[in-house]
């Protein structure tokens, strides 16, 4: 079945440093979605990427979808303490909404 | 605007008992999903539903039963709970297939 690998598992940064998490799928995806989960909370939808090579920005967050639609990345510029949480990528191989989640990257930001 | 709610938020039960987790959404979204979240496994899809009376298995369906008689409700039943089903369960919904999903607050289930 489809597998989605996400690295790194943990990332500790000083406030103001940049952060990147990477996601790789074993199969070509219809789309990829990114979610953020704060400690003790529930996943919150951030963005969806659909097109090959797509790049989207949300303020300090930049999302990329690879040309082969098998990998993706999330980059945060100048992290803030409010960025703390776990970032998940989720691949949709069928476009039916059956998501396969990566294991997530736990981001800690030290003030 | 209630959005998507889950009940109970916390549940302790014993091995072999039947447990039902409730999920209710007020958006009239067609698609609803059940996930479990465990350390080291991230979120895994248990079941999903494309509409009332239409359900299908996800990645880890064994030991679980779902129904969807009304668009707004999607209960998940553990027919005979096992310790391996101790987890955090999230319900989610989306308006269309293949778009971002909105998650409920979760139910923390402990099976003794």
Interface residues (C-beta under 8 A of the other chain):
Chain A: X1 X6 X30 X31 X33 X35 X41 X42 X43 X44 X45 X47 X48 X88 X90 X92 X94 X95 X96 X97 X98 X99 X100 X101 X102 X103 X104
Chain B: X31 X33 X35 X40 X41 X42 X43 X44 X45 X48 X50 X58 X59 X90 X92 X94 X96 X97 X98 X99 X100 X101 X102 X103 X104 X105 X106
